[in-house]
């Protein structure tokens, strides 16, 4: 029997996104954000408040990267959500993560996080959401299979579980998209 739990901001799965940007002086910053996703085939949407240092950086530089946190870097990823770049200007450095400048946009790529989208700002919506165009996707070879596709068991991306405030690892394959449902046709 179903139970009515009321209105909740629960959506599954919520990827643990690490949004990285430079400020106007070129200082790198990153934050943990669960509220974001695909907006179109080549676009992302981020639901970030205007008060975030990252939001200010994106609006100033018109560029950002979206990395997907993985199990191996859970503590650093969580830390990036605990501190504000407004209060701790070197929080990316304090996290222990390292970065290089993206070849495609004026934003940092985080070395340790194996999958990233490199994006340019297209617009902000009337409610403040950030819409970016994906200019490049880069993946570390350590998470690729022999066909150069993402191997989820090697990657082990984190998912945020909002009902209980937990992180979970995604990875086990349980079926084949666009195929398994054909038995019901």
N, CA, C and O atoms as a DFTB+ gen file, in Angstrom:
740 C
 N C O
     1  1       0.841      -1.186       0.000
     2  2       0.000       0.000       0.000
     3  2       0.885       1.248       0.000
     4  3       1.865       1.322       0.742
     5  1       0.542       2.206      -0.818
     6  2       1.296       3.451      -0.909
     7  2       0.987       4.360       0.275
     8  3      -0.132       4.375       0.787
     9  1       1.994       5.117       0.699
    10  2       1.847       6.103       1.767
    11  2       2.113       7.477       1.174
    12  3       3.069       7.646       0.417
    13  1       1.286       8.458       1.506
    14  2       1.477       9.836       1.054
    15  2       2.550      10.481       1.930
    16  3       2.366      10.621       3.140
    17  1       3.653      10.867       1.328
    18  2       4.758      11.483       2.069
    19  2       4.777      13.000       1.931
    20  3       5.694      13.658       2.422
    21  1       3.780      13.550       1.271
    22  2       3.724      14.999       1.106
    23  2       4.626      15.459      -0.023
    24  3       5.118      14.654      -0.814
    25  1       4.831      16.746      -0.086
    26  2       5.672      17.326      -1.133
    27  2       7.126      17.280      -0.676
    28  3       7.476      17.817       0.375
    29  1       7.951      16.644      -1.464
    30  2       9.378      16.506      -1.150
    31  2      10.175      16.800      -2.412
    32  3       9.676      16.598      -3.519
    33  1      11.385      17.266      -2.261
    34  2      12.264      17.474      -3.419
    35  2      13.104      16.222      -3.636
    36  3      14.334      16.268      -3.601
    37  1      12.429      15.118      -3.859
    38  2      13.075      13.834      -4.060
    39  2      12.994      13.466      -5.525
    40  3      11.914      13.441      -6.115
    41  1      14.132      13.184      -6.100
    42  2      14.215      12.792      -7.501
    43  2      15.358      11.806      -7.596
    44  3      16.447      12.070      -7.087
    45  1      15.130      10.676      -8.237
    46  2      16.140       9.615      -8.238
    47  2      16.509       9.197      -9.648
    48  3      15.627       9.118     -10.503
    49  1      17.756       8.929      -9.922
    50  2      18.909       9.277      -9.100
    51  2      19.297      10.743      -9.316
    52  3      19.017      11.320     -10.367
    53  1      19.928      11.321      -8.334
    54  2      20.487      12.663      -8.438
    55  2      22.005      12.510      -8.518
    56  3      22.635      12.146      -7.525
    57  1      22.597      12.779      -9.668
    58  2      24.053      12.660      -9.745
    59  2      24.718      13.705      -8.867
    60  3      24.195      14.808      -8.704
    61  1      25.849      13.370      -8.310
    62  2      26.631      14.323      -7.526
    63  2      27.522      15.059      -8.518
    64  3      28.521      14.524      -9.001
    65  1      27.139      16.294      -8.808
    66  2      27.831      17.118      -9.789
    67  2      28.804      18.052      -9.081
    68  3      28.468      18.673      -8.073
    69  1      29.996      18.142      -9.616
    70  2      30.973      19.106      -9.106
    71  2      31.140      20.169     -10.191
    72  3      31.673      19.906     -11.269
    73  1      30.672      21.369      -9.879
    74  2      30.677      22.479     -10.825
    75  2      31.917      23.313     -10.537
    76  3      32.097      23.805      -9.423
    77  1      32.780      23.471     -11.552
    78  2      34.035      24.210     -11.356
    79  2      34.064      25.425     -12.269
    80  3      33.572      25.397     -13.397
    81  1      34.659      26.495     -11.743
    82  2      34.741      27.755     -12.474
    83  2      35.927      28.551     -11.951
    84  3      36.481      28.252     -10.893
    85  1      36.299      29.559     -12.705
    86  2      37.304      30.528     -12.261
    87  2      36.599      31.822     -11.922
    88  3      35.587      32.168     -12.532
    89  1      37.141      32.545     -10.936
    90  2      36.620      33.884     -10.697
    91  2      37.350      34.866     -11.618
    92  3      38.186      34.459     -12.425
    93  1      37.038      36.130     -11.499
    94  2      37.610      37.123     -12.408
    95  2      39.120      37.250     -12.269
    96  3      39.791      37.702     -13.197
    97  1      39.663      36.856     -11.117
    98  2      41.116      36.901     -10.903
    99  2      41.793      35.602     -11.340
   100  3      43.019      35.497     -11.284
   101  1      41.009      34.608     -11.776
   102  2      41.574      33.342     -12.214
   103  2      41.709      32.304     -11.119
   104  3      42.346      31.272     -11.329
   105  1      41.122      32.551      -9.947
   106  2      41.168      31.587      -8.844
   107  2      40.114      30.512      -9.086
   108  3      38.947      30.836      -9.310
   109  1      40.509      29.228      -9.045
   110  2      39.537      28.155      -9.265
   111  2      38.633      27.945      -8.060
   112  3      39.040      28.137      -6.914
   113  1      37.417      27.552      -8.339
   114  2      36.447      27.235      -7.300
   115  2      35.615      26.051      -7.795
   116  3      35.465      25.843      -9.000
   117  1      35.088      25.294      -6.866
   118  2      34.197      24.188      -7.225
   119  2      33.178      24.006      -6.122
   120  3      33.441      24.281      -4.951
   121  1      32.007      23.536      -6.523
   122  2      30.952      23.250      -5.548
   123  2      30.264      21.935      -5.898
   124  3      30.266      21.493      -7.047
   125  1      29.686      21.335      -4.886
   126  2      28.894      20.119      -5.023
   127  2      27.450      20.546      -5.257
   128  3      26.891      21.315      -4.475
   129  1      26.853      20.051      -6.326
   130  2      25.466      20.402      -6.632
   131  2      24.731      19.155      -7.115
   132  3      25.208      18.460      -8.013
   133  1      23.588      18.876      -6.531
   134  2      22.802      17.723      -6.964
   135  2      21.677      18.138      -7.907
   136  3      21.132      17.298      -8.622
   137  1      21.329      19.406      -7.919
   138  2      20.195      19.834      -8.722
   139  2      20.671      20.343     -10.067
   140  3      20.903      21.537     -10.256
   141  1      20.809      19.428     -10.982
   142  2      21.221      19.758     -12.332
   143  2      21.033      18.543     -13.211
   144  3      20.856      17.426     -12.725
   145  1      21.072      18.772     -14.505
   146  2      20.924      17.651     -15.419
   147  2      20.940      18.106     -16.853
   148  3      21.309      19.241     -17.154
   149  1      20.539      17.215     -17.741
   150  2      20.466      17.547     -19.159
   151  2      19.280      18.465     -19.397
   152  3      18.216      18.296     -18.802
   153  1      19.478      19.435     -20.271
   154  2      18.439      20.383     -20.638
   155  2      17.970      20.120     -22.059
   156  3      16.828      20.411     -22.416
   157  1      18.852      19.574     -22.851
   158  2      18.611      19.224     -24.241
   159  2      19.744      18.271     -24.613
   160  3      20.548      17.914     -23.752
   161  1      19.823      17.860     -25.856
   162  2      20.843      16.894     -26.263
   163  2      22.266      17.393     -26.013
   164  3      23.153      16.592     -25.718
   165  1      22.494      18.691     -26.125
   166  2      23.847      19.231     -25.949
   167  2      23.884      20.371     -24.940
   168  3      24.738      21.254     -25.022
   169  1      22.947      20.349     -23.982
   170  2      22.873      21.423     -22.993
   171  2      22.660      20.846     -21.599
   172  3      22.109      19.759     -21.430
   173  1      23.113      21.604     -20.609
   174  2      22.886      21.250     -19.208
   175  2      22.141      22.387     -18.524
   176  3      22.188      23.536     -18.963
   177  1      21.458      22.047     -17.446
   178  2      20.818      23.042     -16.598
   179  2      21.328      22.829     -15.176
   180  3      21.424      21.699     -14.696
   181  1      21.649      23.930     -14.517
   182  2      22.085      23.909     -13.127
   183  2      21.147      24.795     -12.323
   184  3      20.886      25.936     -12.703
   185  1      20.649      24.280     -11.231
   186  2      19.775      25.048     -10.343
   187  2      20.616      25.514      -9.161
   188  3      20.689      24.840      -8.133
   189  1      21.242      26.660      -9.317
   190  2      22.136      27.211      -8.295
   191  2      21.611      28.563      -7.854
   192  3      21.135      29.342      -8.680
   193  1      21.689      28.852      -6.576
   194  2      21.237      30.164      -6.106
   195  2      22.248      31.238      -6.502
   196  3      23.428      30.955      -6.714
   197  1      21.767      32.461      -6.597
   198  2      22.600      33.598      -6.998
   199  2      23.706      33.873      -5.982
   200  3      24.721      34.474      -6.333
   201  1      23.532      33.451      -4.743
   202  2      24.513      33.740      -3.697
   203  2      25.777      32.893      -3.798
   204  3      26.791      33.237      -3.190
   205  1      25.744      31.804      -4.543
   206  2      26.913      30.934      -4.655
   207  2      28.058      31.645      -5.380
   208  3      27.835      32.355      -6.360
   209  1      29.263      31.450      -4.898
   210  2      30.457      31.953      -5.576
   211  2      30.528      31.386      -6.992
   212  3      30.897      32.091      -7.931
   213  1      30.180      30.134      -7.137
   214  2      30.202      29.482      -8.441
   215  2      29.260      30.180      -9.424
   216  3      29.619      30.387     -10.583
   217  1      28.077      30.539      -8.976
   218  2      27.128      31.247      -9.841
   219  2      27.727      32.568     -10.305
   220  3      27.663      32.900     -11.489
   221  1      28.300      33.312      -9.390
   222  2      28.925      34.594      -9.735
   223  2      30.055      34.377     -10.744
   224  3      30.192      35.138     -11.702
   225  1      30.861      33.336     -10.523
   226  2      31.970      33.041     -11.436
   227  2      31.468      32.693     -12.834
   228  3      32.008      33.176     -13.830
   229  1      30.445      31.862     -12.907
   230  2      29.908      31.454     -14.207
   231  2      29.377      32.662     -14.964
   232  3      29.601      32.790     -16.168
   233  1      28.679      33.542     -14.271
   234  2      28.144      34.732     -14.925
   235  2      29.265      35.662     -15.388
   236  3      29.133      36.327     -16.416
   237  1      30.359      35.712     -14.641
   238  2      31.483      36.578     -15.015
   239  2      32.313      35.992     -16.152
   240  3      32.730      36.720     -17.053
   241  1      32.556      34.686     -16.118
   242  2      33.438      34.042     -17.094
   243  2      32.697      33.377     -18.254
   244  3      33.300      33.050     -19.276
   245  1      31.399      33.183     -18.093
   246  2      30.560      32.524     -19.121
   247  2      31.066      31.128     -19.455
   248  3      30.963      30.685     -20.599
   249  1      31.612      30.432     -18.464
   250  2      32.163      29.099     -18.677
   251  2      32.175      28.326     -17.359
   252  3      32.264      28.911     -16.279
   253  1      32.083      26.992     -17.473
   254  2      32.146      26.122     -16.298
   255  2      32.354      24.685     -16.759
   256  3      32.132      24.356     -17.924
   257  1      32.778      23.843     -15.839
   258  2      32.833      22.412     -16.094
   259  2      31.912      21.705     -15.114
   260  3      31.680      22.176     -14.001
   261  1      31.395      20.572     -15.550
   262  2      30.556      19.723     -14.705
   263  2      31.243      18.372     -14.653
   264  3      31.270      17.641     -15.644
   265  1      31.798      18.042     -13.496
   266  2      32.412      16.732     -13.293
   267  2      31.462      15.883     -12.462
   268  3      30.681      16.397     -11.661
   269  1      31.544      14.589     -12.667
   270  2      30.706      13.662     -11.927
   271  2      31.545      13.043     -10.819
   272  3      32.551      12.384     -11.082
   273  1      31.123      13.262      -9.575
   274  2      31.855      12.710      -8.441
   275  2      31.777      11.191      -8.474
   276  3      30.781      10.612      -8.908
   277  1      32.843      10.561      -8.009
   278  2      32.885       9.102      -7.969
   279  2      33.197       8.631      -6.551
   280  3      33.569       9.421      -5.682
   281  1      33.037       7.331      -6.340
   282  2      33.218       6.765      -5.002
   283  2      34.609       7.016      -4.447
   284  3      34.766       7.217      -3.243
   285  1      35.612       7.007      -5.298
   286  2      36.985       7.186      -4.838
   287  2      37.243       8.587      -4.271
   288  3      38.216       8.791      -3.545
   289  1      36.385       9.541      -4.596
   290  2      36.609      10.931      -4.167
   291  2      35.411      11.478      -3.392
   292  3      35.125      12.674      -3.446
   293  1      34.718      10.602      -2.677
   294  2      33.532      10.974      -1.926
   295  2      33.801      12.081      -0.912
   296  3      33.041      13.047      -0.857
   297  1      34.849      11.971      -0.114
   298  2      35.098      12.959       0.937
   299  2      35.393      14.333       0.350
   300  3      34.880      15.337       0.842
   301  1      36.203      14.389      -0.683
   302  2      36.513      15.674      -1.309
   303  2      35.258      16.274      -1.930
   304  3      35.022      17.476      -1.812
   305  1      34.449      15.444      -2.592
   306  2      33.221      15.933      -3.218
   307  2      32.254      16.470      -2.162
   308  3      31.648      17.523      -2.355
   309  1      32.109      15.754      -1.054
   310  2      31.224      16.210       0.011
   311  2      31.739      17.521       0.607
   312  3      30.957      18.434       0.871
   313  1      33.037      17.612       0.816
   314  2      33.640      18.840       1.356
   315  2      33.291      20.049       0.486
   316  3      33.020      21.133       1.003
   317  1      33.299      19.861      -0.827
   318  2      33.006      20.976      -1.731
   319  2      31.569      21.464      -1.596
   320  3      31.241      22.552      -2.069
   321  1      30.715      20.681      -0.960
   322  2      29.356      21.116      -0.670
   323  2      29.193      21.670       0.729
   324  3      28.184      22.305       1.037
   325  1      30.179      21.435       1.574
   326  2      30.099      21.909       2.958
   327  2      30.612      23.329       3.140
   328  3      30.138      24.054       4.015
   329  1      31.571      23.729       2.326
   330  2      32.173      25.058       2.433
   331  2      31.700      25.945       1.294
   332  3      31.396      25.464       0.202
   333  1      31.643      27.224       1.553
   334  2      31.291      28.197       0.519
   335  2      32.552      28.865      -0.007
   336  3      33.438      29.243       0.759
   337  1      32.616      29.001      -1.318
   338  2      33.720      29.738      -1.923
   339  2      33.718      31.206      -1.528
   340  3      34.738      31.885      -1.646
   341  1      32.568      31.702      -1.055
   342  2      32.507      33.080      -0.552
   343  2      33.291      33.220       0.744
   344  3      33.810      34.297       1.038
   345  1      33.384      32.139       1.527
   346  2      34.068      32.171       2.823
   347  2      35.457      31.538       2.786
   348  3      36.342      31.946       3.538
   349  1      35.653      30.557       1.930
   350  2      36.920      29.836       1.834
   351  2      37.378      29.914       0.375
   352  3      37.048      29.040      -0.425
   353  1      38.132      30.954       0.030
   354  2      38.483      31.152      -1.376
   355  2      39.345      30.044      -1.976
   356  3      39.360      29.877      -3.195
   357  1      40.054      29.291      -1.156
   358  2      40.904      28.206      -1.671
   359  2      40.315      26.830      -1.351
   360  3      41.060      25.879      -1.112
   361  1      38.992      26.719      -1.346
   362  2      38.383      25.451      -0.937
   363  2      38.698      24.314      -1.899
   364  3      38.792      23.165      -1.468
   365  1      38.862      24.595      -3.183
   366  2      39.228      23.526      -4.112
   367  2      40.600      22.969      -3.746
   368  3      40.797      21.754      -3.741
   369  1      41.530      23.836      -3.445
   370  2      42.861      23.411      -3.008
   371  2      42.763      22.624      -1.695
   372  3      43.400      21.581      -1.549
   373  1      41.967      23.122      -0.741
   374  2      41.809      22.447       0.552
   375  2      41.168      21.066       0.410
   376  3      41.370      20.199       1.260
   377  1      40.402      20.860      -0.653
   378  2      39.756      19.564      -0.858
   379  2      40.760      18.472      -1.199
   380  3      40.460      17.284      -1.083
   381  1      41.963      18.883      -1.623
   382  2      42.977      17.919      -2.034
   383  2      42.894      17.563      -3.504
   384  3      43.724      16.804      -4.006
   385  1      41.894      18.104      -4.208
   386  2      41.766      17.848      -5.639
   387  2      42.657      18.807      -6.421
   388  3      43.002      19.886      -5.938
   389  1      43.020      18.406      -7.621
   390  2      43.897      19.200      -8.482
   391  2      43.169      19.540      -9.769
   392  3      42.190      18.883     -10.122
   393  1      43.628      20.543     -10.459
   394  2      42.925      20.985     -11.653
   395  2      43.899      21.454     -12.718
   396  3      45.051      21.793     -12.447
   397  1      43.388      21.458     -13.939
   398  2      44.083      22.044     -15.093
   399  2      43.042      22.881     -15.827
   400  3      41.839      22.681     -15.657
   401  1      43.504      23.805     -16.631
   402  2      42.593      24.627     -17.409
   403  2      42.038      23.796     -18.564
   404  3      42.776      23.091     -19.252
   405  1      40.744      23.892     -18.761
   406  2      40.099      23.222     -19.887
   407  2      40.664      23.769     -21.192
   408  3      40.984      24.954     -21.288
   409  1      40.784      22.912     -22.187
   410  2      41.221      23.342     -23.514
   411  2      40.076      23.972     -24.298
   412  3      40.300      24.582     -25.343
   413  1      38.846      23.826     -23.797
   414  2      37.680      24.267     -24.563
   415  2      36.962      25.473     -23.982
   416  3      36.342      26.236     -24.723
   417  1      37.034      25.660     -22.666
   418  2      36.354      26.780     -22.006
   419  2      37.261      27.346     -20.920
   420  3      38.217      26.696     -20.496
   421  1      36.957      28.551     -20.479
   422  2      37.760      29.214     -19.448
   423  2      37.288      28.762     -18.061
   424  3      36.695      29.529     -17.302
   425  1      37.572      27.496     -17.758
   426  2      37.164      26.896     -16.493
   427  2      38.104      25.745     -16.164
   428  3      38.729      25.176     -17.059
   429  1      38.208      25.398     -14.879
   430  2      39.095      24.294     -14.489
   431  2      38.456      22.921     -14.695
   432  3      37.251      22.737     -14.520
   433  1      39.303      21.971     -15.071
   434  2      38.943      20.553     -15.088
   435  2      39.588      19.914     -13.868
   436  3      40.772      20.133     -13.610
   437  1      38.844      19.144     -13.130
   438  2      39.387      18.506     -11.923
   439  2      40.012      17.182     -12.322
   440  3      39.339      16.284     -12.828
   441  1      41.322      17.079     -12.084
   442  2      42.106      15.914     -12.516
   443  2      41.547      14.582     -12.018
   444  3      41.436      13.629     -12.790
   445  1      41.201      14.513     -10.754
   446  2      40.836      13.237     -10.147
   447  2      39.449      12.737     -10.541
   448  3      39.194      11.535     -10.478
   449  1      38.561      13.619     -10.940
   450  2      37.211      13.196     -11.291
   451  2      37.203      12.787     -12.757
   452  3      37.497      13.607     -13.627
   453  1      36.869      11.532     -13.042
   454  2      37.177      10.942     -14.341
   455  2      36.273      11.305     -15.517
   456  3      36.599      10.971     -16.656
   457  1      35.147      11.976     -15.276
   458  2      34.255      12.332     -16.382
   459  2      33.797      13.769     -16.203
   460  3      33.326      14.155     -15.133
   461  1      33.939      14.556     -17.263
   462  2      33.576      15.972     -17.161
   463  2      32.964      16.486     -18.454
   464  3      33.301      16.037     -19.549
   465  1      32.053      17.445     -18.294
   466  2      31.463      18.194     -19.392
   467  2      32.063      19.595     -19.338
   468  3      32.125      20.207     -18.272
   469  1      32.498      20.097     -20.477
   470  2      33.076      21.432     -20.544
   471  2      32.056      22.324     -21.240
   472  3      31.699      22.082     -22.393
   473  1      31.585      23.353     -20.542
   474  2      30.401      24.090     -20.972
   475  2      30.622      25.595     -21.057
   476  3      31.403      26.174     -20.302
   477  1      29.909      26.211     -21.999
   478  2      29.855      27.669     -22.055
   479  2      28.449      28.090     -21.669
   480  3      27.471      27.422     -22.005
   481  1      28.363      29.200     -20.962
   482  2      27.071      29.732     -20.542
   483  2      26.289      30.203     -21.763
   484  3      26.803      30.957     -22.590
   485  1      25.058      29.757     -21.864
   486  2      24.161      30.241     -22.919
   487  2      23.260      31.333     -22.369
   488  3      23.117      32.404     -22.960
   489  1      22.645      31.033     -21.204
   490  2      21.715      31.991     -20.608
   491  2      21.386      31.565     -19.187
   492  3      21.699      30.458     -18.749
   493  1      20.746      32.486     -18.491
   494  2      20.101      32.143     -17.230
   495  2      18.602      32.322     -17.458
   496  3      18.178      33.204     -18.205
   497  1      17.824      31.491     -16.817
   498  2      16.378      31.562     -16.983
   499  2      15.800      32.608     -16.030
   500  3      16.509      33.148     -15.180
   501  1      14.515      32.884     -16.181
   502  2      13.865      33.891     -15.337
   503  2      13.918      33.527     -13.857
   504  3      13.859      34.414     -13.005
   505  1      14.030      32.239     -13.536
   506  2      14.140      31.846     -12.130
   507  2      15.584      31.596     -11.697
   508  3      15.825      31.061     -10.615
   509  1      16.547      31.983     -12.541
   510  2      17.955      31.938     -12.162
   511  2      18.707      30.681     -12.534
   512  3      19.900      30.580     -12.247
   513  1      18.051      29.715     -13.167
   514  2      18.768      28.503     -13.573
   515  2      19.792      28.845     -14.646
   516  3      19.576      29.720     -15.485
   517  1      20.901      28.141     -14.596
   518  2      21.995      28.343     -15.540
   519  2      21.891      27.303     -16.640
   520  3      21.821      26.104     -16.369
   521  1      21.881      27.768     -17.885
   522  2      21.835      26.872     -19.037
   523  2      23.181      26.984     -19.745
   524  3      23.620      28.078     -20.098
   525  1      23.829      25.840     -19.947
   526  2      25.123      25.815     -20.619
   527  2      25.132      24.860     -21.786
   528  3      24.443      23.840     -21.779
   529  1      25.919      25.201     -22.789
   530  2      26.110      24.319     -23.941
   531  2      27.346      23.461     -23.702
   532  3      28.396      23.972     -23.312
   533  1      27.221      22.167     -23.934
   534  2      28.342      21.244     -23.784
   535  2      29.224      21.372     -25.024
   536  3      28.793      21.055     -26.133
   537  1      30.451      21.833     -24.834
   538  2      31.392      21.972     -25.944
   539  2      32.310      20.764     -26.070
   540  3      32.837      20.494     -27.149
   541  1      32.504      20.042     -24.981
   542  2      33.369      18.856     -25.004
   543  2      33.038      17.973     -23.803
   544  3      32.582      18.448     -22.763
   545  1      33.278      16.697     -23.977
   546  2      33.186      15.727     -22.887
   547  2      34.536      15.034     -22.827
   548  3      35.056      14.582     -23.848
   549  1      35.102      14.952     -21.631
   550  2      36.376      14.250     -21.498
   551  2      36.254      13.182     -20.415
   552  3      35.585      13.368     -19.398
   553  1      36.920      12.062     -20.668
   554  2      36.893      10.951     -19.723
   555  2      38.310      10.414     -19.544
   556  3      39.074      10.309     -20.503
   557  1      38.637      10.083     -18.329
   558  2      39.917       9.446     -18.055
   559  2      39.870       8.023     -18.600
   560  3      38.842       7.353     -18.495
   561  1      40.954       7.565     -19.172
   562  2      41.007       6.215     -19.752
   563  2      40.699       5.124     -18.735
   564  3      40.285       4.026     -19.109
   565  1      40.897       5.416     -17.458
   566  2      40.681       4.406     -16.424
   567  2      39.222       3.961     -16.323
   568  3      38.951       2.904     -15.754
   569  1      38.273       4.736     -16.858
   570  2      36.862       4.352     -16.771
   571  2      36.291       3.906     -18.119
   572  3      35.085       3.698     -18.247
   573  1      37.156       3.761     -19.117
   574  2      36.695       3.356     -20.448
   575  2      36.904       1.866     -20.680
   576  3      37.839       1.261     -20.155
   577  1      36.008       1.286     -21.482
   578  2      36.179      -0.104     -21.872
   579  2      36.985      -0.167     -23.177
   580  3      37.484       0.856     -23.647
   581  1      37.109      -1.340     -23.750
   582  2      37.922      -1.528     -24.960
   583  2      37.361      -0.769     -26.162
   584  3      38.096      -0.471     -27.104
   585  1      36.060      -0.454     -26.135
   586  2      35.431       0.290     -27.242
   587  2      35.400       1.798     -26.962
   588  3      34.735       2.549     -27.676
   589  1      36.111       2.234     -25.936
   590  2      36.187       3.650     -25.532
   591  2      34.830       4.194     -25.072
   592  3      34.512       5.362     -25.296
   593  1      34.046       3.341     -24.433
   594  2      32.777       3.742     -23.832
   595  2      32.930       3.686     -22.315
   596  3      33.798       2.991     -21.788
   597  1      32.071       4.429     -21.628
   598  2      32.126       4.456     -20.166
   599  2      31.776       3.075     -19.616
   600  3      30.763       2.489     -19.998
   601  1      32.607       2.563     -18.728
   602  2      32.358       1.316     -18.016
   603  2      31.892       1.717     -16.614
   604  3      32.696       2.152     -15.790
   605  1      30.605       1.572     -16.349
   606  2      30.025       2.039     -15.094
   607  2      30.631       1.363     -13.864
   608  3      30.713       1.980     -12.802
   609  1      31.049       0.121     -13.993
   610  2      31.649      -0.556     -12.845
   611  2      33.024       0.007     -12.523
   612  3      33.432       0.023     -11.361
   613  1      33.738       0.466     -13.535
   614  2      35.024       1.125     -13.298
   615  2      34.813       2.553     -12.802
   616  3      35.544       3.032     -11.935
   617  1      33.819       3.222     -13.353
   618  2      33.550       4.629     -13.053
   619  2      33.030       4.811     -11.626
   620  3      33.581       5.625     -10.884
   621  1      32.021       4.104     -11.230
   622  2      31.369       4.169      -9.926
   623  2      30.939       5.592      -9.548
   624  3      31.383       6.122      -8.530
   625  1      30.071       6.215     -10.373
   626  2      29.609       7.563     -10.043
   627  2      28.725       7.565      -8.805
   628  3      28.029       6.593      -8.510
   629  1      28.772       8.671      -8.098
   630  2      27.946       8.820      -6.901
   631  2      26.573       9.358      -7.264
   632  3      26.416      10.139      -8.203
   633  1      25.595       8.926      -6.502
   634  2      24.241       9.450      -6.583
   635  2      23.871       9.941      -5.189
   636  3      24.155       9.275      -4.194
   637  1      23.235      11.113      -5.121
   638  2      22.762      11.656      -3.848
   639  2      21.360      11.146      -3.598
   640  3      20.502      11.208      -4.479
   641  1      21.127      10.646      -2.407
   642  2      19.833      10.111      -2.013
   643  2      19.212      11.108      -1.033
   644  3      19.559      11.112       0.148
   645  1      18.282      11.965      -1.522
   646  2      17.810      13.088      -0.718
   647  2      16.968      12.723       0.501
   648  3      16.994      13.460       1.487
   649  1      16.237      11.640       0.477
   650  2      15.353      11.311       1.601
   651  2      16.128      11.083       2.894
   652  3      15.651      11.426       3.975
   653  1      17.325      10.504       2.785
   654  2      18.104      10.186       3.981
   655  2      19.490      10.827       3.995
   656  3      20.296      10.553       4.884
   657  1      19.765      11.680       3.008
   658  2      21.055      12.375       2.977
   659  2      22.226      11.445       2.740
   660  3      23.292      11.641       3.324
   661  1      22.057      10.447       1.906
   662  2      23.133       9.490       1.662
   663  2      23.713       9.600       0.270
   664  3      23.101      10.157      -0.641
   665  1      24.908       9.055       0.127
   666  2      25.529       8.885      -1.182
   667  2      25.513       7.404      -1.507
   668  3      25.739       6.564      -0.636
   669  1      25.246       7.090      -2.762
   670  2      25.229       5.704      -3.215
   671  2      26.039       5.598      -4.494
   672  3      26.155       6.560      -5.253
   673  1      26.592       4.428      -4.723
   674  2      27.360       4.181      -5.933
   675  2      26.450       3.554      -6.968
   676  3      25.667       2.651      -6.673
   677  1      26.569       4.050      -8.180
   678  2      25.850       3.451      -9.300
   679  2      26.838       2.586     -10.062
   680  3      28.037       2.863     -10.054
   681  1      26.357       1.555     -10.712
   682  2      27.302       0.768     -11.477
   683  2      26.807      -0.558     -12.008
   684  3      27.137      -0.916     -13.139
   685  1      26.039      -1.294     -11.250
   686  2      25.634      -2.625     -11.691
   687  2      24.658      -2.527     -12.859
   688  3      23.641      -1.840     -12.762
   689  1      24.955      -3.194     -13.939
   690  2      24.073      -3.210     -15.103
   691  2      22.972      -4.236     -14.855
   692  3      23.242      -5.375     -14.475
   693  1      21.738      -3.819     -15.075
   694  2      20.613      -4.716     -14.847
   695  2      19.776      -4.949     -16.103
   696  3      18.816      -5.718     -16.068
   697  1      20.126      -4.301     -17.201
   698  2      19.357      -4.485     -18.421
   699  2      19.953      -3.728     -19.584
   700  3      21.023      -3.130     -19.475
   701  1      19.240      -3.762     -20.708
   702  2      19.684      -3.130     -21.942
   703  2      18.621      -2.147     -22.424
   704  3      17.498      -2.541     -22.737
   705  1      18.982      -0.867     -22.481
   706  2      18.055       0.171     -22.922
   707  2      17.689      -0.033     -24.387
   708  3      18.499      -0.490     -25.193
   709  1      16.460       0.316     -24.704
   710  2      15.932       0.239     -26.066
   711  2      15.910      -1.194     -26.603
   712  3      15.886      -1.401     -27.816
   713  1      15.919      -2.170     -25.714
   714  2      15.963      -3.559     -26.134
   715  2      15.091      -4.465     -25.256
   716  3      14.228      -5.175     -25.772
   717  1      15.304      -4.448     -23.964
   718  2      14.642      -5.396     -23.068
   719  2      13.122      -5.302     -23.105
   720  3      12.444      -6.309     -22.901
   721  1      12.577      -4.128     -23.359
   722  2      11.128      -3.956     -23.409
   723  2      10.486      -4.516     -24.659
   724  3       9.261      -4.615     -24.738
   725  1      11.293      -4.880     -25.633
   726  2      10.743      -5.398     -26.879
   727  2       9.965      -6.685     -26.697
   728  3       9.112      -7.013     -27.522
   729  1      10.242      -7.417     -25.636
   730  2       9.504      -8.667     -25.389
   731  2       8.035      -8.403     -25.122
   732  3       7.220      -9.320     -25.223
   733  1       7.677      -7.174     -24.785
   734  2       6.293      -6.822     -24.492
   735  2       5.548      -6.269     -25.696
   736  3       4.352      -5.994     -25.611
   737  1       6.246      -6.102     -26.823
   738  2       5.599      -5.566     -28.035
   739  2       4.656      -6.568     -28.646
   740  3       4.029      -6.283     -29.667
